[in-house]
């Protein structure tokens, strides 16, 4: 189940990326649900994903 949860989290974050506030809220939820190694993977993915969307960079504080 862990891998599908990580994939699901990424798809949700991609869908709500139009709104930084909602993106932060979903990211907070993801951090509570994911396993530690999945959070590391999510951090790597977010660093790549937010390169093109600088308005979402403020949300990275939830995974540091």
C-alpha positions as CSV (number, residue, x, y, z in Angstrom):
1,X,0.0,0.0,0.0
2,X,2.8,2.6,0.6
3,X,3.6,3.0,-3.1
4,X,0.0,3.7,-4.1
5,X,-0.3,6.2,-1.3
6,X,2.7,8.1,-2.5
7,X,1.4,8.1,-6.1
8,X,-2.0,9.3,-4.9
9,X,-0.4,12.1,-2.9
10,X,1.5,13.3,-6.0
11,X,-1.6,13.3,-8.1
12,X,-3.6,15.2,-5.5
13,X,-0.8,17.8,-5.2
14,X,-0.7,18.2,-9.0
15,X,-4.4,18.7,-9.2
16,X,-4.5,21.5,-6.5
17,X,-1.3,23.2,-7.6
18,X,-3.4,26.1,-9.0
19,X,-3.9,27.4,-5.4
20,X,-0.9,27.7,-3.1
21,X,-3.1,27.7,0.0
22,X,-4.8,24.5,-0.9
23,X,-1.5,23.0,-2.0
24,X,0.0,23.7,1.4
25,X,-3.0,22.2,3.2
26,X,-2.8,19.0,1.1
27,X,1.0,18.8,1.7
28,X,0.4,19.0,5.4
29,X,-2.0,16.1,5.2
30,X,0.4,14.1,3.1
31,X,3.2,14.6,5.7
32,X,1.0,13.2,8.4
33,X,0.1,10.1,6.3
34,X,3.2,9.1,4.5
35,X,6.1,7.0,5.8
36,X,9.5,8.7,6.5
37,X,11.1,7.3,3.4
38,X,8.1,8.4,1.3
39,X,8.4,11.9,2.7
40,X,12.0,12.0,1.5
41,X,10.8,10.9,-2.0
42,X,8.1,13.6,-1.8
43,X,10.7,16.2,-0.9
44,X,12.8,15.3,-4.0
45,X,9.7,15.4,-6.2
46,X,8.6,18.7,-4.8
47,X,11.9,20.4,-5.4
48,X,11.7,19.4,-9.1
49,X,7.9,20.3,-9.4
50,X,8.2,23.7,-7.8
51,X,11.0,24.8,-10.0
52,X,8.4,25.8,-12.6
53,X,5.9,27.0,-10.0
54,X,7.7,29.4,-7.6
55,X,4.5,30.4,-5.9
56,X,4.4,26.9,-4.3
57,X,7.9,27.1,-2.9
58,X,6.5,28.6,0.3
59,X,4.8,25.2,1.1
60,X,8.2,23.4,1.3
61,X,8.4,24.4,4.9
62,X,6.1,21.6,5.7
63,X,8.5,18.9,4.6
64,X,11.7,20.3,6.1
